[in-house]
Amino acid sequence: MNRYEMINIIDVNWEEGETAPAQKLISEEVARTGATLEDIGSMGRRKLAYPIEKHTEGLYLLSHFLQSPEGLIPLRDNLKLNPAVIRTLVLRYRGQPGIALEEEPVEGEDDSASPETAEVEESTSPEAESEEKLQPAEKTEE
């Protein structure tokens, strides 16, 4: 059995774009083909780069599962026939399972005032750049 990673784009109009029913749908489809689902997580609702079958937004789901290579064809076919699934991508995954999605910033924390960013801002200020341009170049004797 191999470990696979699957990304699904779910129609946001299906079940009002809720994450739990979409995760249940993918879990059931994976289990139906005899695979072992390791983890599943939502990447959130995102605008598509281009319309897919008249859809402009989708709910992205990321999952890891164990499956034999022969079981991928029925899984892919079942997901293609499901009207709630806009697009599916399955890749062989060699890493450890565990979905580390971006965390939303905690209220009260402000990263813009960190000392590292303040130093970078000082060194690239427009005044410093204009002063450097005004300095005449030093002449070197040969």
Buried (B, 14 or more C-beta within 10 A) or exposed (E): EEBBBBBBBBBBEBBEBBBEBBBEBBBEBBEEBBBEBBEBBBBEEEEBEEEEEEBEBBBBBBBBBBBEEEBBEBBBEBBEEBEBBBBBEBEEBEEEBEBEEEEEEEEEEEEEEEEEEEEEEEEEEEEEEEEEEEEEEEEEEE
